Amino acid sequence: MTSISNGRKKSGLAWWSVAVWLCIWQLAAMAIGRNVLLASPVLVARTLFALAGTRTFYSAVLFSLTRIALGFFIACVLGLALAIGSYRHRFFEQLTEPAIRVIKSIPVASFIILVLVWVSSKNLSVIISLLIVLPVIYSNTLEGLRRTDEKLLEMARVFRVRPLQKVRYIYVPQTFGYFKSGCSIALGLAWKSGIAAEVIGMPLGSMGEQLYQSKVFLDTPQLMAWTVALVALSFAFEKLVMALLDLAQGRVER
């Protein structure tokens, strides 16, 4: 099994529905009539374009993007390693499972405050993104390994297939869909938790700091402009990672 899809084709974003919600947003802003409570999409777009013309904007984007991406990729590697270890050795799984369950259960805010005791706010989003993504990658990959076709493994034993060939031609194709599904879920979580960490820790030069400063000064148009930028950045990053995974899956399944 190389995919966890239920057979239905994934629907794309309907641009007409986006237009409808933008109109609703505009009407709501006009009805309220106070930008401090709800800025209109036109004002937010103007503010975003103004921000995009500053060095601070790109510096903050680069700061947050590199750290959240680093946390995500480290979590992917670590999650894969732990899942393989748990699949191969029952003792290792019993040792790892309590830690994974604890990480899943602790609220993000508690994690952020605890981690701030040990690391500087500058690297906080790396650690938090890693911790939130790790259980998702671990659980999905382990499930994929467990669902590897036993008949294929038995055939490999009968024909004395080399371990590396078994990994390449049996385990990787059978598990990749589960790993990819885990990445799809974890990408959004990485951004949400990473930015939450920045808002609480307020590392200088981050997008989280800019969000907090906008809130402190009641600059709602700028707050919403940074939020739109975050959504766009998260969307673009997710599309890039998933496109790379699609490319890798195509090669794996050849």
Buried (B, 14 or more C-beta within 10 A) or exposed (E): EBEBEEEEEEEEEEEEEEEEEBEEBBEEBEEEEEBEEBBBBEBBBBBBEEBEEEEEBEEBBEBBBEBBBBBBBBBBEBBBEBBBBBBEEEEBBEEBBEEBEEBBEEEBEEBBEEBBEEEEBBBBBBBBBBBBBBBBBBBBBBBBBEBBEEEBBEEBEEEEBEEEEBEEBBBBBBBBBBBBBBBBBBBEBBBBBBBBBBBBBBBEBBBBBBBBBBBEEEBBBBBBBBBBBBEEBBBEBBEEBBEEBEEBBEEBEE
